[in-house]
Amino acid sequence: GAAMAHGHGPGRCRCCGEEAAERGAAWGLYLRIDRQRLQCLNERREGSGATVFRPWEERGDRSQFVESDDDEELLFNIPFTGSVKLKGVIVMGEDDETHPAEMRLFRNIPHMSFDDTAKEPEQTFSLSRDPLGELEYPTKIARFSNVYHLSMHFPKNFGAETTKIFYIGLKGEWTEAHRHEVTICNYEASANPADHKLEQITPQTHFIS
């Protein structure tokens, strides 16, 4: 039937464009990063670390990258605007020795420094060179189910003096923070106008009756 015409074979009648859009949406956690508080330690150019967190469709933009400064280590402190269930990571670099060779993930340790990386990470990955951003590293979801702050430590590369990263993709689910203060503020802000209205209406109602 018409489903076959697209050339995917039976059961695959979805258009490639839609599939790409859905895949892109899956990598949308970069939208949930608190950019004001995002940190990249040992970045050569200030603010360059933040540029690697961008839309999946733009992962091939080679003008945006972060390069390490003093040695090959990079450390990202990534605060989210809510709670994240992290399911997968993509790390894209050059097809050479500047590509990071290892990634260590820590959860909920805000403002990590290089000294703190001596701690045991939640998960460590050996990375392969991925110049096209095609390799997805699945996380142990149970360990990353309530992440409000993610630290990513890249301790070494494939032998170069500095490390370069072009794109980091974060895949998962985001839920709003249920911090008590936040809820109260929101409630008061939304409740006030309604209260005033009632006060204005009530006396008139009594007056009519």
WOSULMO-V343621 format. One record per run of one state. SS is the DSSP state (A for helix, B for strand, O for the rest). FROM is the first residue (numbers start at 1). TO is the last residue. If there is no record, write none. Layout:
# WOSULMO-V343621
SS	FROM	TO
SS	FROM	TO
This chain:
# WOSULMO-V343621
O	1	1
A	2	5
O	6	15
A	16	26
O	27	27
A	28	32
B	33	33
O	34	34
A	35	37
O	38	38
B	39	41
O	42	42
B	43	43
O	44	48
A	49	52
O	53	55
A	56	58
O	59	65
B	66	68
O	69	73
B	74	92
O	93	99
B	100	100
O	101	101
B	102	107
O	108	114
A	115	118
O	119	122
B	123	126
O	127	136
B	137	138
O	139	140
A	141	144
O	145	146
B	147	154
O	155	156
B	157	157
O	158	163
B	164	165
O	166	166
B	167	176
O	177	179
A	180	208
O	209	209
